[in-house]
C-alpha cells in the first residue's frame, strides 16, 4: 500500500497527527491543571513486524493501552510507551515529584487509561475530520509487559490485522521533561483500503 502514497498524502497524515496532538494537549492540560505541550515528530505507515522496534525492541518493558475501534473501518489501537517514560508521565499527570512513581497501582493504571482515552479520542476525531468515517473506541485495557508480548497479545486478542499500521509518534513536553509515546492504529485488512479511499488514495 505504501507505493500508492505521495508526499501529499503523508502531509495529510501529518496534519491528522498534529491536529489530534493539539486537541489532546489541551484536554490533558485541563485534566492536570498545568501546561502540556505535544508534538508529532513523525507519522508513518509501517510494517506490523517493525512495531516492536519502534518501542525499543521486543524485550523493552512497555505500558500499552489497547482499544477496539468499531465503525466503518474496524481497527485496534495501541498507545504504548516505555515503562520508565510511563512513570514520568504519571508523575506529571498526578502532580508528583519526578521519580516518585515506580509501580502501577490502581490509581496509576486508571490515570494511564484516562490519558489513553484522551489521546485516542483526539486522534480519532482528527482522523474522522479527514475521512468522515465513524470511529468508535471501546473501553480501554491496560497491558504491561515486554513490547513483543504486548504485540502478541494484540494479535491474539483481536485477530488477524493488516500488514501495515499507522504510527503517530507522540512527544509530550511538561515540567522540563520530554516523553515519547507511540500511537498505533492497526486496521483490519478491509479497513485499510476504506481509510486510504477516504483519504483520496487510489
C-alpha positions in Angstrom: 0.0 0.0 0.0 2.9 2.4 0.7 3.6 2.5 -3.0 0.4 4.4 -3.6 1.2 7.2 -1.1 2.5 10.5 -2.3 4.1 13.3 -0.3 0.7 15.0 -0.3 -0.9 12.0 1.4 1.8 12.0 4.0 1.2 15.7 4.6 -2.5 14.8 5.2 -1.5 12.1 7.7 0.9 14.5 9.5 -1.9 17.0 9.7 -4.1 14.4 11.2 -1.5 13.8 13.8 -0.8 17.4 14.6 -4.4 18.4 15.0 -5.0 15.4 17.2 -2.0 16.2 19.3 -3.1 19.8 19.7 -6.5 18.8 20.9 -5.1 16.1 23.2 -2.6 18.6 24.7 -5.5 21.0 25.5 -7.5 18.2 27.1 -4.6 16.9 29.1 -3.6 20.3 30.3 -7.2 20.8 31.6 -7.1 17.5 33.3 -3.8 18.1 35.2 -4.2 21.9 35.6 -0.8 22.8 34.1 0.6 23.4 30.6 1.4 20.3 28.5 2.8 20.7 25.0 2.6 17.9 22.5 4.2 17.4 19.1 4.1 14.8 16.4 7.7 14.3 15.1 6.7 11.5 12.7 3.6 10.0 11.1 4.3 6.8 9.2 2.7 3.7 7.7 5.0 1.0 9.0 5.0 -2.8 8.6 3.4 -4.6 11.6 6.6 -6.5 12.2 8.5 -3.3 12.8 6.3 -2.0 15.6 8.3 -3.6 18.4 11.5 -1.9 17.0 9.9 1.5 17.3 9.2 0.7 21.0 12.9 -0.1 21.6 12.9 -3.8 20.7 10.7 -6.8 21.6 12.2 -7.1 25.1 11.7 -3.5 26.1 9.2 -3.2 29.0 6.3 -1.0 27.9 2.9 0.1 29.1 0.3 -0.3 26.4 -3.3 0.9 26.4 -5.5 -1.1 24.0 -8.7 -0.2 22.3 -11.0 -1.9 19.9 -12.4 0.6 17.3 -15.8 -0.1 15.8 -17.5 1.6 12.9 -16.9 1.7 9.1 -13.2 0.9 9.4 -12.8 -1.5 12.4 -9.3 -1.5 13.9 -7.3 -1.9 17.1 -5.5 1.0 18.7 -2.4 0.6 20.8 -1.0 3.6 22.6 2.4 2.4 24.1 5.3 4.0 25.8 8.4 2.6 27.5 7.6 1.8 31.2 10.1 4.3 32.5 8.5 7.0 30.4 5.1 5.9 31.6 6.2 6.5 35.2 7.5 10.0 34.3 4.2 10.8 32.6 2.3 9.6 35.6 4.4 11.9 37.9 3.4 14.9 35.7 -0.3 13.9 35.5 -0.7 13.0 39.1 1.3 16.1 40.3 4.1 14.1 42.0 7.8 14.9 42.3 9.7 13.5 39.3 10.9 9.9 40.1 8.1 9.3 42.6 6.2 6.7 40.6 7.8 3.3 40.4 4.8 0.9 40.3 1.4 0.7 38.6 -1.2 0.5 41.3 -4.9 1.0 40.7 -4.7 4.8 40.7 -1.7 4.8 38.2 -3.5 2.3 35.9 -6.6 4.4 35.9 -4.6 7.6 35.1 -2.8 5.8 32.2 -6.1 4.6 30.8 -7.6 8.0 31.0 -4.6 9.5 29.2 -5.0 6.9 26.6 -8.7 7.7 26.3 -7.9 11.4 25.8 -5.3 10.7 23.2 -7.3 8.2 21.3 -10.4 10.4 21.2 -8.3 13.3 19.9 -6.6 11.4 17.2 -9.7 9.6 16.1 -11.7 12.8 15.9 -8.9 14.3 13.8 -8.8 11.3 11.5 -12.6 11.5 11.2 -12.4 15.1 10.1 -10.3 14.0 7.1 -12.1 10.7 6.3 -15.7 11.3 7.5 -15.6 7.7 8.8 -17.2 6.8 12.1 -14.6 5.6 14.6 -16.0 4.4 18.0 -13.4 3.3 20.5 -14.4 0.8 23.2 -13.3 0.8 26.9 -9.5 0.6 27.1 -7.5 -2.3 28.5 -4.0 -1.9 30.0 -1.2 -4.3 29.2 2.2 -4.0 30.9 4.9 -6.4 29.6 7.7 -6.6 27.1 6.9 -4.9 23.8 6.9 -8.2 21.9 4.5 -9.8 24.4 2.1 -6.8 24.2 2.0 -7.1 20.4 1.4 -10.8 20.6 -1.5 -10.1 22.9 -2.9 -7.6 20.5 -2.8 -10.2 17.7 -4.2 -13.0 19.8 -7.0 -10.8 21.3 -8.1 -9.0 18.2 -7.3 -11.5 15.4 -5.6 -11.0 12.1 -4.6 -7.5 11.3 -3.3 -5.5 8.4 0.3 -5.8 7.3 0.7 -2.0 7.6 -0.2 0.1 10.6 -0.4 3.9 11.1 2.2 5.1 13.6 1.8 8.6 15.2 4.9 9.3 17.3 3.7 11.5 20.2 6.1 13.7 22.2 4.9 15.2 25.5 6.7 18.2 27.0 5.9 19.3 30.5 7.8 20.5 33.6 11.1 20.3 31.7 10.5 16.7 30.8 10.2 15.1 27.3 8.3 11.9 27.0 7.8 10.0 23.8 4.9 7.6 23.3 3.7 5.8 20.2 0.1 5.7 18.9 -0.6 2.7 16.5 -3.7 2.3 14.5 -3.9 -1.3 13.4 -6.7 -1.7 10.9 -8.4 -4.9 10.0 -7.4 -5.9 6.4 -10.5 -4.5 4.7 -10.4 -1.3 6.8 -7.0 -0.2 5.4 -8.5 0.2 2.0 -11.5 2.0 3.4 -9.2 4.5 5.2 -7.0 5.0 2.1 -10.0 5.6 -0.1 -11.4 8.1 2.3 -8.1 9.9 2.3 -8.3 10.0 -1.5 -5.6 7.4 -2.2 -6.3 5.5 -5.4 
